[in-house]
Amino acid sequence: MAVPRAASPRRPPALRWPGLLLLLLLPPLLLLPAPGEGFGNSAELAFAVEPSDDVAVPGQPMVLDCRVEGTPPVQITWRKNGVELPESTHSTLLANGSLMIRHFRLQRGGSPSDEGDYECVAQNRFGLVVSRKARIQAATMSDFHIHPQAAVGEEGGVARFQCQIHGLPKPLITWEKNRVPIDTDNERYTLLPKGVLQITGLRAEDSGVFHCVASNIASIRISHGARLTVSGSGSGAYKEPAILVGPENLTLTVHQTAVLECVATGNPRPIVSWSRLDGRPIGVEGIQVLGTGNLIISDVTVQHSGVYVCAANRPGTRVRRTAQGRLVVQAPAEFVQHPQSISRPAGTTAMFTCQAQGEPPPHVTWLKNGQVLEPGGHVRLKNNNSTLTISGIGPEDEAIYQCVAENSAGSSQASARLTVLWAEGLPGPPRNVQAVSVSSTEVRVSWSEPLANTKEIIGYVLHIRKAADPPELEYQEAVSKSTFQHLVSDLEPSTAYSFYIKAYTPRGASSASAPTLASTLGEAPAPPPLSVRVLGSSSLQLLWEPWPRLAQHEGGFKLFYRPASKTVFTGPILLPGTVSSYNLSQLDPTALYEVKLLAYNQHGDGNATVRLVSLRGASERTALSPPCDCRKDEATNQTSTTGIVIGIHIGVTCIIFCVLFLLFGQRGRVLLCKDVENQLSPPQGPRSQRDPGILALNGVRWGERGQLGRDEKRVDMKELEQLFPPARAAGQPDPRPTQDAAARASCEETQFSMLPLQGCGLMEGRTTETTAPCSRLAAAPPPPDGGPGLLSEGQAARPAVAPITQPACLGH
């Protein structure tokens, strides 16, 4: 069954129920392997022995091994550098499938070289397989790149000689002293495979001429001589530890031997130790120390990769010198999971999986009967080419498929066979398949029944996908056997679709009909969703979802707007389909606006989305709530203390003036700051929350004061004297009647602290009872029974308490 399509605005189900029931009627035997076949590795054709990389000696014969197991007859050929190698007197195919080259040759004059990549190719009636690539190179030996150099050393010291030469295969390095091979049993002589000779604990008899000897199957080379001179014993003076030669960076393949050199000097002789930079233990298996400090790792693995640190320590101290080198171990590709041979009914999907590992990670390619298989059509590669999927298989897909994994360290291959099951007597493909567009979302598909074997047909399955989609996004719809047309709905407008059909019987499906293409009709776009944001008293921001597909169909958006009181729109303002917002500015703050947005394409304009927006509320909010300058308010708060002090002085002046006025015999109701009662409000809030001390006046509370007001009782002079002592504050001038207006103005000037700031709220801070200016002359709070708030004649005013508040900006 096909993989369901990816999510889209309109998508039929991957398989309708009738189609599911139809496929369930297929015989289970069709899903089983063919007789004699299993799901394991392919037994029809496989390599028992594959050729391997080798080095040949020019002029000498060589044999590349190849042995194949499979159902006979099996034909074996060879390829060189991807081209079939013809048989000749120069190269002969042996009876077991191996290739023999009688005289290996290098390129000289017009004759070609036998060097190259060789592949063994085997073929039988089931298919074709190709072996791994075997690289064949000629044995060579170059001249010395580095000759040993003369050296001078003290007795007890260290001497080191080095030579370097390249060759295939890798040359074997030995050393001679005075033309005599060095005794390798001497523990003071250390020969490293990379061409290094170390001599420790020098003695006088070590003096002489040393030669480096390199040999392989191609040649033998001897280097220039280098003389070693050993002088008398050293002075025995202390010498700091030093590393003469540290480890080099190495890149090796698994199972090779790593040699990490470390030569240290000093007096006393330093102790050489090794560690890994990442802190992991080096281990003991396959590890040895050669000479006085060389680290040898035999049969290296990928886990041995890392940075190795050589340390030279002075005995008994923490004085040390270090050097480091990186070891990189590569591993050729090898399979963790091999592909398995499978059998599948025609028209179904086949899947092969192979997983390979190596260092560096290998690249995977697939071959079909020896040819590189490129993805496309009904062939798909996924998961870094580790999964091969073939949908709608047919007879042409029956073959041997190979998974080839390759990296810089080597290559490997594994094969599996695909068998396509084809029952006898199946109907042919449906004929005359036609698709005609009915609307922007519907296409009618019609066909004729197959020419042969139509009696057992139980139904048809129509395969549908967008022409631009890959095959895995295909879906199906089932149709009864008596129906030869089907209306496909829920399609997308202005979109090309591909259709093909198969006939099903209880024994299997027919081959697919020829595919046909049809495009749905176009239509005008739907109304776009529109939202409006008020940016200010004269500007709006319009927001909607972008429709990139409009640009593919010569479309976009049209924007209109007008005041509701007018009949003519401003616009259209043309916008591309990728735009998702637009700002309108310089609008009338008092007007109600109508905004209209529609999408259009080559088929016309779609329906519009209309919004009504009023800017009046925004302009009123702006007028009532001007922006709050909190920094300015903070500056005002810093000066509020000075204002309070000035207000207190003014209040004291008013109090003294009133007391003196009363003492001079003025009678009747006296209230110099009469205007203040209309401006200063008494403290509001529930009666239960008021301070009893604030509500009391000489022991008279609200109820008592109200009774006094109704009875028009007066406070006698003694109570006034107790309330207002006649003594004046030092430095205060005598009040004058002419100060009446000034005192009233002073009271009015202090009223600003009680008024709310526009655009700001009053956030109550720590409430402190302070006497406000002119508090003695403030209007009395209204009594509980709603009586007049003024003091009765001769009644003293109570102190008014104003809370200290801090202004705070309110969010709008």
WOKA-V238646 format. One record per helix or strand of 3 or more residues. SS is the DSSP state (hx for helix, st for strand). FROM is the first residue (numbers start at 1). LEN is the number of residues. If there is no record, write none. Layout:
ss & from & len
SS & FROM & LEN
SS & FROM & LEN
//
This chain:
ss & from & len
hx & 17 & 8
hx & 28 & 4
st & 45 & 5
st & 54 & 3
st & 62 & 3
st & 67 & 4
st & 75 & 6
st & 91 & 3
st & 99 & 3
st & 116 & 9
st & 127 & 4
st & 134 & 5
st & 140 & 7
st & 151 & 5
st & 158 & 5
st & 164 & 5
st & 172 & 6
st & 189 & 4
st & 196 & 5
hx & 204 & 3
st & 208 & 8
st & 220 & 3
st & 226 & 8
st & 239 & 7
st & 250 & 4
st & 258 & 3
st & 263 & 5
st & 271 & 6
st & 287 & 4
st & 294 & 4
hx & 302 & 3
st & 306 & 8
st & 320 & 18
st & 342 & 4
st & 350 & 4
st & 355 & 5
st & 363 & 6
st & 379 & 4
st & 387 & 4
hx & 395 & 3
st & 399 & 9
st & 410 & 12
st & 431 & 7
st & 443 & 6
st & 457 & 10
hx & 471 & 3
st & 475 & 6
st & 485 & 4
st & 496 & 10
st & 516 & 4
st & 530 & 7
st & 539 & 6
hx & 549 & 4
st & 556 & 8
st & 570 & 7
st & 581 & 4
st & 592 & 10
st & 609 & 6
hx & 616 & 9
hx & 630 & 34
hx & 674 & 5
hx & 687 & 3
hx & 692 & 4
hx & 702 & 10
hx & 717 & 7
hx & 737 & 18
st & 760 & 5
hx & 775 & 3
st & 805 & 5
//
